[in-house]
Amino acid sequence: MNPVATHELIVTIVSRGYSDVVMDAARAAGATGGTVVHARSIGHKEAERFLGVTIEPEKEIVLITVSSAKKQAIMKAIATQTSAQTESKAFLMALPINGVIGTSAAT
């Protein structure tokens, strides 16, 4: 039996320097915080495009844990501010979480 996900992990990959835009949009929609991970792309020239988004070397990954009920509103707010057509070149997805322990569990 699979447990029902009560929380979601919103993952937003943006060009370096745009994590504040992501977090401002997320907070305005009800998120209480997040984690920013600095990252860089590696791989072959042929693999530079993923789902229509060009992967650039310097990125920031914003991880936000939210209740499943808030996910859609927060994702929509982030997407409105940071679409793939803006300079942030955002890629956004959500993954179900089957259990949460810690202060972020109330988000």
LINKARA-V978115 format. One line per field, one symbol per residue. phi: phi as a letter, one per 40 degrees, with the letter a starting at -180 (. if undefined). psi: psi as a letter, one per 20 degrees, with the letter a starting at -180 (. if undefined). Layout:
# LINKARA-V978115
phi->???
psi->???
This chain:
# LINKARA-V978115
phi->.ccccbbbbcbbbbcdhbccccccccccchcbiabbbcaacbhcdcccbbfgbccbdbbbbbbbcbcdccdccccccccccbccccccfcbbabbcbcabbhccccc
psi->ppqppirqopppprqpijhhgghgggghjiqirapppprqqqaqhhjipokjpppqgorpppppprqhhigggggggghhhmriirhhlqpprqpqpiqppahihi.
